[in-house]
């Protein structure tokens, strides 16, 4: 009987872990809330702020490119805000699905707010500054977890993956913005 309880507890823990990591269950208890800064990450690129903004906004405000179709699904679209699901592979072959509101302030910023995911709260902003030939993109975020030390531990794990995902996105943004900004031969 004791072995059965241990197996049941292990199975329950595994299912709970899968539900939280996948983003299917968000525990927002509001008890022992701790926040941590994520970023800042700074990227300089040889493209105007308008071009960089267009690269960031395109999959949300226009048609999502086929290459990003497995990563981004726009659930609701407005003129300056969308609600989008983001799918991100994580350790062990799992995929985390977050749902976020995304607000656009052309050409200065794009702000994300977590609605559902592996932690109760994340707010992040891409801020753009520069001129016609160069843009400085600054990413800043804040990630919140509940349950004091346990939540802080979980937040550190999530933040590591979150920053890696944002860093990869920033690399893609820079590559595409600079590609669009290159002069085309006549």
C-alpha positions in Angstrom: 0.0 0.0 0.0 2.8 2.4 0.8 4.5 1.7 -2.5 1.3 2.5 -4.3 1.1 5.9 -2.5 4.7 6.7 -3.4 4.0 5.8 -7.1 0.8 7.9 -7.0 2.6 10.8 -5.5 5.4 10.6 -8.1 2.9 10.4 -10.9 1.0 13.4 -9.5 4.2 15.3 -9.2 5.2 14.4 -12.8 1.8 15.5 -14.2 1.9 18.7 -12.1 5.4 19.5 -13.4 4.3 18.8 -17.0 1.2 21.0 -16.6 3.2 24.0 -15.2 6.2 23.7 -17.7 3.9 23.4 -20.7 1.9 26.5 -19.6 -1.4 24.6 -19.3 -1.5 25.4 -15.6 -0.5 28.8 -14.2 -0.2 28.9 -10.4 -1.0 32.5 -9.5 -1.5 32.3 -5.8 -0.4 35.9 -4.9 1.4 34.4 -1.8 5.1 35.0 -1.3 5.4 36.9 -4.6 8.9 37.6 -5.6 10.0 39.4 -8.8 13.3 39.3 -10.6 14.6 41.5 -13.4 15.3 39.8 -16.7 17.7 41.7 -18.9 18.6 44.3 -19.8 19.8 42.9 -23.2 21.1 45.5 -25.6 21.4 45.1 -29.4 22.8 47.6 -31.8 21.8 47.1 -35.5 22.4 48.9 -38.8 18.8 49.6 -39.5 16.3 52.4 -38.7 13.9 52.1 -35.8 11.0 52.0 -38.2 12.6 49.0 -39.9 13.3 47.2 -36.6 9.8 47.9 -35.4 8.3 46.5 -38.6 10.4 43.3 -38.2 9.2 42.8 -34.6 5.5 43.7 -35.4 5.1 41.9 -38.7 4.2 38.4 -37.4 1.6 40.0 -35.0 0.0 42.8 -37.0 0.3 41.2 -40.4 0.3 37.6 -41.6 2.4 35.3 -39.5 5.2 34.0 -41.8 5.1 30.3 -42.3 8.6 30.0 -40.7 7.1 31.3 -37.4 3.7 29.6 -37.7 4.8 26.9 -35.2 6.0 29.5 -32.7 3.4 32.3 -32.9 -0.3 32.1 -33.2 -2.3 35.3 -33.0 -5.5 34.7 -31.1 -6.9 38.2 -31.3 -5.7 41.1 -33.4 -6.3 44.8 -33.0 -4.6 47.8 -34.6 -2.1 48.4 -31.7 -2.5 45.2 -29.6 -2.8 41.5 -30.1 -3.2 38.5 -27.9 -0.8 35.7 -29.1 0.2 32.2 -28.1 4.0 31.6 -28.2 5.3 28.0 -28.3 8.9 27.5 -27.1 10.8 24.2 -26.9 12.3 23.6 -23.5 14.3 20.8 -21.8 13.3 17.2 -22.1 11.4 17.7 -25.4 8.6 19.7 -23.7 7.0 22.7 -25.3 6.0 25.7 -23.2 3.0 27.6 -24.5 2.6 31.1 -23.2 -0.3 33.5 -24.0 0.7 37.2 -24.0 -0.8 40.5 -24.8 1.5 42.5 -27.1 1.2 46.3 -27.4 2.7 48.4 -30.2 3.9 52.0 -29.9 5.4 52.8 -33.3 8.4 53.1 -33.6 9.4 53.4 -29.9 8.4 50.2 -28.2 6.7 46.8 -28.1 5.5 45.6 -24.7 4.6 42.1 -23.7 2.5 41.0 -20.7 2.1 37.3 -19.8 -1.5 36.2 -19.5 -0.9 32.4 -19.1 2.4 30.5 -18.7 4.8 28.7 -16.4 5.0 31.7 -13.9 2.2 34.0 -12.7 3.7 37.2 -14.2 6.1 38.5 -16.8 6.2 42.0 -18.2 8.8 42.9 -20.8 9.5 45.7 -23.2 11.6 46.2 -26.4 12.5 49.9 -26.5 13.9 51.3 -29.8 16.0 54.4 -30.2 18.3 55.7 -33.0 18.3 57.3 -36.4 17.9 56.3 -40.0 21.1 54.2 -40.0 21.3 52.7 -36.6 19.0 51.4 -33.9 19.6 50.5 -30.3 17.1 47.9 -29.0 17.0 47.5 -25.2 15.1 44.6 -23.8 14.0 44.7 -20.1 11.6 42.5 -18.3 10.4 41.5 -14.9 9.4 37.9 -13.9 7.2 37.2 -10.9 6.7 33.9 -9.0 4.9 32.9 -5.8 5.8 30.8 -2.8 8.9 32.5 -1.5 12.1 30.5 -1.9 10.5 27.7 -3.9 9.1 30.3 -6.3 12.5 32.1 -6.5 14.1 28.7 -7.4 11.5 28.1 -10.1 11.8 31.7 -11.4 15.6 31.2 -11.8 15.0 28.1 -14.0 12.3 29.9 -16.1 14.3 33.1 -16.4 17.3 31.1 -17.8 15.1 29.6 -20.6 13.2 32.9 -21.1 16.4 34.9 -21.6 17.8 32.3 -24.0 14.6 32.5 -26.1 14.6 36.4 -26.1 18.3 36.4 -27.1 17.6 34.1 -30.0 14.7 36.4 -31.0 16.9 39.4 -30.9 19.5 37.7 -33.1 16.7 37.0 -35.7 15.4 40.5 -35.4 18.8 42.0 -36.0 19.6 39.7 -39.0 16.3 40.5 -40.7 16.3 44.2 -40.0 19.9 44.5 -41.4 18.9 42.4 -44.4 16.0 44.7 -45.1 18.2 47.8 -44.7 20.9 46.7 -47.2 20.9 48.7 -50.4 19.6 46.7 -53.3 21.7 46.6 -56.5 20.0 48.4 -59.4 
